[in-house]
Amino acid sequence: MRLPTRQTRSIHVVRAEGEESAPGLEKSSTAFEPVKNIDEIMNILPHRFPFLLVDRVVEIQKGKSIVGYKNVTINDNFFPGHFPERAIMPGVLQVEALAQLGGILVLEGADDTAKSNFFFGGIEKCRFKKPVVPGDTLMMKVEITKFNKRFGICKSHGECYVGEDLVCETDMTLVIAKES
């Protein structure tokens, strides 16, 4: 899998007493330009704080794949209980974040009826490889493997990365239920 690339820097600056700091470091950024910002995401998904787990979408191939991320911070509401002595993002929330990202892909352009009848249908072959901790950026990619629009069943594969490390992967079923 190839995620959008960004340059990372490791800069350590030591200055002599009285020497002025060089301008620019505070203006540098490793942030991706959003394809969808948080307001656009909230127009698609019904989730809200504290359960909205996608901060930005940075790449979409309509009907095929989507890449987005969540900035993991110590202020996330699950950390006080998971675990107080060693903060780790729960794996089930990593999978939920993938499902939400997949939902953005499937629901973009859908009517309100579809948006209100969208559900997470199942998880298969889920693996957690490394812990995700405060300060990490959880990069996620979801690819549609099969989509039966007639029955509203979407099969997909999702992966989460922190840096170059794969931290979670799973196959998911997403469902757009028919209104009864």
NUSE-890517 format. One record per residue (C-alpha): x, y, z. Coordinates in steps of 0.001 Angstrom, whole numbers, padded with zeros to 6 digits, always signed. Example, Ala and Ser with C-alpha at 12.3 -4.5 7.8 and 13.67 -1.06 7.14 Angstrom:
BEGIN
+012300-004500+007800;+013670-001060+007140;
//
This chain:
BEGIN
+000000+000000+000000;+001235+003463-000779;-000020+006363+001296;+000545+009996+000304;+004104+010878+001151;+005249+013701+003310;+008663+014758+004349;+009582+014313+007961;+012366+016163+009666;+014290+015569+012785;+015902+018874+013647;+017707+019574+016869;+018991+023114+017227;+021362+024232+019943;+022130+027949+020155;+024693+029896+022051;+023469+032173+024801;+022146+035402+023315;+021934+033995+019775;+018566+034612+018111;+016504+031707+016895;+016266+031133+013173;+012810+031866+011761;+010842+029208+009964;+010793+026020+012038;+007537+026999+013729;+006028+027669+010294;+006932+024281+008874;+004263+021624+008809;+003794+017982+007978;+000012+018389+007616;-001672+017120+004463;-003935+019313+002398;-007471+018075+003022;-009673+016699+000293;-012379+016775+002965;-012028+018800+006162;-013841+018083+009421;-016910+020169+008447;-017315+018255+005183;-016857+014954+007038;-019582+015941+009518;-021928+016655+006584;-021521+013026+005479;-021275+011063+008747;-023792+011253+011611;-021026+010782+014226;-020080+013620+016562;-017661+014172+019431;-016537+012063+021177;-017159+009333+018604;-016128+011011+015342;-012769+009356+014657;-011712+010824+011285;-010082+014271+011296;-009305+014672+007601;-009562+012933+004265;-006463+013445+002131;-007166+011257-000900;-010255+009786-002569;-010591+007581-005616;-014376+007566-005966;-015831+004097-005608;-012394+002574-005018;-010377+003874-002063;-009946+006621+000504;-007098+007804+002741;-007599+009829+005901;-006237+010292+009376;-006944+010787+013035;-004609+012765+015244;-004406+010805+018478;-004088+013045+021557;-004054+012481+025305;-007307+014506+025365;-009202+011707+023591;-011901+010604+026023;-010956+006893+026019;-007458+007311+027460;-008344+007778+031148;-009728+004225+031204;-007536+002547+028560;-005167+002356+030338;-004546+004887+033124;-000925+003778+033577;-000183+003417+029811;-002426+005233+027348;-003201+003040+024308;-005897+003701+021696;-008347+000772+021870;-008139-001506+018844;-011906-001529+018428;-011787+002254+017971;-009102+001890+015307;-011479-000444+013471;-014375+001983+014031;-012231+004783+012559;-011643+002606+009475;-015394+001941+009197;-016117+005677+009425;-013535+006377+006716;-015150+003690+004550;-018509+005298+005260;-017271+008603+003869;-016257+006827+000658;-019553+004938+000299;-021854+007777+001402;-020296+010696-000474;-023079+012105-002621;-025711+009794-001094;-029110+011069-000021;-030085+011592+003622;-032027+008315+003712;-028898+006323+002885;-026851+008342+005402;-029309+007571+008204;-029404+003847+007324;-025670+003186+007110;-024261+000534+009460;-021145-001399+010267;-022018-004976+009264;-018998-007046+010232;-015280-007526+010803;-013103-010359+009528;-009385-011153+009686;-008675-008302+012094;-005101-007986+013381;-003503-005453+015705;+000244-005196+015202;+001484-002352+017452;-000009+000001+020043;-001237+003456+019049;-000443+006097+021661;-001029+009823+022239;+000967+011919+019798;+000572+009428+016943;-001109+010250+013654;-003219+007262+012682;-003095+007170+008868;-005852+005004+007420;-006696+003585+004016;-009870+001758+003028;-010260+000003-000309;-013563-001333-001607;-013158-004965-002642;-016799-005611-003642;-019904-003414-003656;-023363-004826-004334;-025407-001627-004649;-028654-003544-005169;-028439-005041-001671;-026422-002210-000110;-023529-004488+000899;-019977-003182+000651;-016937-005373+001347;-013727-003483+002065;-010196-003830+003373;-008769-001297+005809;-005279-000613+007095;-003968+001752+009786;-000410+003027+009901;+001667+005069+012304;+004584+006295+010247;+005768+003336+008167;+004414+000766+010647;+001221-001183+009956;-000643-001119+013285;-004044-002578+012347;-005693-004273+009369;-009083-005792+008804;-011714-006760+006265;-015053-005050+006871;-018640-005255+005734;-020466-001946+005485;-024242-001903+004957;-026707+000621+003591;-030019-000782+004807;-033181-000374+002800;-035746+001906+004407;-038795-000082+005513;
//
